């Protein structure tokens, strides 16, 4: 049973770290602000939509199919806070 929404950090560590910590498949790396600048320039709505729907090589929700849209937004927020 779920105890409520998971944190962006928890989801990142479970589902996103493999690509976004290493840059696998061209993924922008967490903690590397330059990797995110052009993406942030498109606005938060676009970043959120891409995280939820997938973009280029990233599948929808990064394959975290039990993640809610709000949880995915929390992941994006977490990643950007690390830059």
C-alpha positions in Angstrom: 0.0 0.0 0.0 1.3 3.4 -0.9 2.0 5.9 1.9 1.6 8.8 -0.4 3.6 10.4 -3.1 7.3 9.5 -3.3 9.9 12.2 -3.3 11.6 13.3 -6.5 14.9 12.1 -5.0 13.6 8.7 -4.2 12.2 8.2 -7.7 15.4 9.6 -9.2 17.5 7.1 -7.3 15.3 4.2 -8.3 14.4 4.9 -11.9 16.4 7.8 -13.3 19.9 7.5 -12.0 21.2 4.9 -14.5 20.9 7.4 -17.4 20.9 10.8 -15.8 24.0 10.1 -13.6 26.1 8.8 -16.5 24.7 10.5 -19.6 23.8 7.2 -21.1 22.0 7.6 -24.4 22.7 11.3 -24.4 20.7 11.9 -21.3 21.5 15.3 -19.6 23.5 14.6 -16.4 22.3 15.6 -13.0 24.6 18.2 -11.5 25.8 19.5 -14.9 24.0 22.8 -15.3 25.2 23.1 -18.9 23.4 19.9 -19.9 20.1 21.5 -18.7 20.3 25.1 -19.9 18.8 24.6 -23.3 16.1 22.4 -21.8 15.2 24.9 -19.1 15.0 27.6 -21.8 12.0 25.8 -23.2 10.1 26.3 -19.9 9.0 24.1 -17.1 5.8 23.0 -18.8 7.9 21.5 -21.6 10.3 19.8 -19.1 7.4 18.3 -17.2 5.7 17.1 -20.4 8.9 15.5 -21.7 9.5 13.7 -18.4 5.9 12.4 -18.5 5.5 11.6 -22.2 9.2 10.8 -23.1 11.4 12.6 -25.5 14.1 11.5 -28.0 15.6 8.3 -26.4 13.8 8.6 -23.1 10.7 6.5 -22.7 7.6 7.9 -21.1 8.1 8.4 -17.4 11.6 7.0 -17.8 9.8 3.6 -17.5 8.5 4.4 -14.0 5.1 3.4 -15.0 3.7 3.5 -11.5 4.8 7.1 -11.1 2.1 9.8 -11.2 2.5 12.9 -13.2 3.0 14.9 -10.0 5.8 12.5 -9.0 7.5 13.0 -12.3 7.3 16.8 -11.9 8.9 16.3 -8.5 11.8 14.4 -10.2 12.3 17.2 -12.6 12.3 19.7 -9.8 14.8 17.5 -7.8 17.2 17.2 -10.8 17.1 21.0 -11.4 17.8 21.7 -7.7 21.0 19.6 -8.1 22.4 21.8 -10.9 
